[in-house]
Amino acid sequence: MERSLVLFLLVLGFELVLLGAVDGSEGDVHPLYMECIDQCEKTGALKETSVKHCMTSSDSFPSNDPWYKQEPLYLQWKEWNCKSECRYHCMMQREKEREELGLGPIKYHGKWLFKRISVFQEPLSAILSALTLLVQFIGWLSFFLLVHYKLALRPETRKTYYEFTGLWHIYGIFSMNAWFWSSIYHSRYADWTEKLYYSSAVALLGFSLILAIIRAFNVRAEASRVMVAAPLLAFLTTHILYLNFYQLDHSLNMKVCIAIGTAQLLIWAIWGSVTRHPSGAKLWVIAIGGIIAVILEIYDFPPYMGYADAHALCLLLAVPLSYLWWSFVKEDAELRTTTITKKTK
């Protein structure tokens, strides 16, 4: 049964990698949308609304105009300037027109249109990202207290018996950083928030793969760990630099993330089954949950009532999976510490 499930996940994972992601942007190249944007930026007037920000500078950065003609700092911070406001209202106008014609929603600039609430451009996704950040912080903190204050320490150095403590601390930092920028990005779109969001996600997935290989193969020598990490770090660094300074290719980035994520999930699940780890069932739940999240990301659907799309469901999945993940980490630390201390007696 376990072998059949492993084979199924392997086939499914690699099929998903080959399928990749479609970065649809049908809406923003439509002539009516482009005409709406052009008219809005010039006059600040639309059919059913007016954009007051177009009365001032339409750039994202402070202009050379006198201070009383520039947008307030609060609006600059939210990146809600003439350009972004025109985009939002033109998208709303176009989607209303399409709905009246009996047509379904389409993507603009590679994203679905979401209804804003206050400063939140994707309110549900922003809230779920913040909630996952909280779960990650609580999980890391409980792990820190466990290994440093509850479990036995080496008497000569006062360091933990668990050989992977430092790696999990680094993972915690990467994870909290990624979920922080996820909450910021889903709150407001901007070039810099988008790049930080994608870069931090790639960094987290990449380090997770390194950690999976090191733990699954029980790599304890520092030289061996460097040999495992070096080629992956080189690839991840190159990819992040490519996204930030050459082209923010959503389709390529999705394929890279799916490949890395699928690989590390399978490593953990297979390792848990082969070693009969006490947390093997949790690892399988996490792996299956991860595969479901990948499927949702690829076979995307428009936001229900303008708020909940497939990506939001992925973020919803991340909340319980994050709790299970740190539960596994703590159980692994307890198991290794108990095993080593028994051998030393």
N, C-alpha and C positions, 0 to 999 in steps of 0.2 A: 504493500500500500504506500509506504513512504517513498520507495523508489519510483513508483508511478507518479506520485505527486511532484517529486523532484524533477522528473523528465518533463512533466506538463509545464511546470514553471520555467524550466530552461527554454523550451520551445516557445512558450508565450513571450518570455522576456526578449528573446532575440528577434521574434517577429515584430514586436513593438518597436525595437530599435530600428529595424529596417523600414518600418512604415514612417517613422519620424513624425514631425509635426508640420501642419500646414499653417503658415503665417498669413491668414486671410486678411486682406485690406481692400475689399471690393468697394466699401462705402466711400473712402476718402479719394478715390479716383473718379467718382461719378461726377459728370459735368454740373449737375444741379447743386451738389454739395460744394464743389469748388467755386461756383458762382456765388453761392450763399456766403462763403468765407470771404471772398473778395469784396462783396458789397458790405458785409458787416464791418470789416476792418477799415473800410473807407468812410462809412457813414455812421457806424454804431447802431444801425437800425435794421430790424428784422420784421417779419410779418406780425408777430404777436408780442414782441419784446424789444427792448433797446439795451445795448451794452454800454454802460457808462464808462467802463475802463478804456474804451476806444477814444474817449475824449482826451486821454493823456497818451504817454508813450506806450507803444505796443510791444516793446522789447521786453525780454526777461530780465535785463540788467538795467541799472540806473542810467538814464539818459543825460544829455548835456543841457536839458531844458531847466529853467528855474525850478526851485523846489516846490513851488505852489502848483506847477503843472505836472509834476510827477505823481505816480501812484503812491498811496500811503505805504509805509514799510510793512504793515500787517498784510496788505494784499500782495506785496512783493514776496513776502515770506511764504504765503500760500500758493504762489505761482499762478494766481488767478488774474492774469493780465488780459489785454485785449485779444491776443491770439488764442489763449486757452479758453476764454469765455466765448469767443465766436465759434470755436470748434464745438464746444459743448452744446450751445443753443442751436447751431446748425444741425448737429447730429440729432438732437431732440426733434427739430422741425422735420428733418428727412424721415426719421422713423415714424413720426405721426402720419406723414403723407403715405409712406409705404403701408402702414396699418390700414389706412382708409381704402387703399387699393387692394387689400387682401394679401399683401406680401409679408413674408417673414422678416425678422431682424437680420442685419448683416454687420460685419465688423468694420471698424474705422481705425486706421493706424495700427492694425494688428490686434485690436481689443474690441470687446463688446461694449455697448453703451450701457452705463450704469446710472441710476438715479442718485444724485448727490444728497447728502444730509449734512448740513453745516459745512465743516471743513473736510468731511470724508467723501472721497470720490468713489471708493468701493467700501461702504460702511461695514458690511457683514464680513468681508475678507480682512479688513483692518482690525476689527474686534477679535476675530478668531486668531489672527496672527499674534495680537497682544496677549490673548489667553494662552496660546502655546508658548510664548516667551515666558510667561509666569510659571507654567508647568515645567519648562526646561530649567528655570532658575531654581525652583523648589527641588527638582530632581537632582540637580548638580549639588546644591547645598546639603541635601540629605546624604548624598554619596560622600561629600567632603567630611561631614561630621562622623559618618560611619567608619571610614578608613583611618582617620587621624585621631579619633577620640574613643571609639567603641571597640574596634578590633585590636588585636595584639600588634605591637610594634617590635621591630628588631632591637634587642637590648643594647647592642653596641653602637648603633647609629640613630636610633629612634625614628627610623624610616619604616614605611609600611612593608609588610611581607608581600603584598599584592604587587606584582611586577609591572602592572599596566596603569598604576595610579596616575602618573604624570600625563600619560596619553589621554586618559579620560578627562583630566582637568583641561587639557588643550581642546579636546572635543567640546567640552561645555562652553568654553569661550567662543569657539567658532559657531556653535549652535545658537547661543544667545545673541551673538552679533547678527547672524542671518535672520533670525526671527524679529529682531529689532528693526532691521531695514525692511523686512517684509511688511511690518505694520506701518512704517513711514511711507513706503511706496504706495501701498493700497489706500493710504489717507490722501495723498496728492501726487499726481503725475508730474514729473519733471525729468529732464535728461539725467541729472546727477543722481536723483533718487532711483531711477530705473537702472543705471549702471551699478550703483552700490548694491541694489537688490540682487541683480543677476550675479555680480561678482562674489558676493558673500554666500549665495546659494551654491555656486560652483565650488568655492573654497570648502564649504561644509561637506558637500558630497564627496569631494576628492579626499579630504582628510578621513572621512568615514570609511572609504575604501581602503586607505592605507592602514587604518586601525583594524579593519576586518581581517586583512591579510596577516598582520602581525599577531593578532590574538588567535586566529584560527590555526595558524601554523606554529604558535607558541614561540615566536621569535623574541629571544631575550637579550642576545648580544647586541650592543650598540652598533657595531660595525655592520652587522646583518640588517638591522633596522634601517640604517642609512642606505644600504644597497636596495632595499625594498622601496623606500620612500623617494629616493633621488629621481628616478625616471618619471614617476607620477607627478612629483612636484614640478619638474621641468615642463611637463605637458600642461598641467593646470595653470602655471604661471604664464605660459605662452598663450593659452586660450583666454585667460582673463585680460591680458594685454591686448589681444586681438579685439575683444569685445569693447574695450574702453577707448582704444586709440586708432582702430582701423574701421571696423564695422560692427555695429550691434546687431548681429544676425540672430534673430529669434529662432529660426528653424534649426540652424546649426547648433545653437546652444541647447535647444530642447533635445536634440539627438544625443549630444554629449552627456547631458544630465541623465537621460533615460538609460544610456549604456552604463554609466558609473553606478547609478542607483540600483539598476537591476543586478549588476555584478555583485555589489556588496550585500544585497538582500539574500541572494542565492548562497553566497559564501557563509553568511551567518546561519541560514536555515539548514544547509547541508551539514555544516560543522556541528550544530546543535544535535542533529539526528545521529551522526556518526559517533560522536563522543558520549551520547546519551546524557547530555547536560541536564541538570534538574530544571532549567528554564527553557528546555527545548520547545515545549508547547508555546511558550510566549514568543519565542523566535519565529515559529511558524505563523502565529497570528500576525506578527509584525510584518513578515515577508508577504503574506497574502494581502494584508492591508496596503502594503506598498505597491503591489501589483495592481490592486484595484485603483489606487490613486493614479498610477501611470495610465491606466485605461481611461480614466476620467479626463486626464490632461490631454490625451490624444483625441479621443472622441468627444470633443467639447460640445457644449450646447449653450444657447443664449441664456442670460440671467432671467430667472423666474420673477415676474413682477418688477424687473429692473434691479434686483438685488442679489439673488443667489444663482450663480452659474456653476459649471462643473468644477472650476478651480476653487470656489468657495466650499464645495463638498470635500475636496482634497484637504483643505485647511481644517475642516471640521474633523476629518479622520485623524489629522495630525495631533489633535489634543489627547485622545485616549492612547494613541500609539506612543506618544512621548512619555506618558506615565508608565506604560508597560516597558518601554525601553530602559528607563532609569531603574526600574524594578529589576530587570534582568542584570544590569550592570552591578547593582548592589549585591544580588545573589551570587554573581560570579566572583566578586571580591571576597565575599564570605567563604565561598567554597575553596578558592585558592589559598586563602589565609589559613583555613582549618587544615587543608592538606599539607601545607608547608610546615606549619607548627607541629603537626603530628610526626613528621619526618625528623625534625630537629630534636625531639625529645628522646 
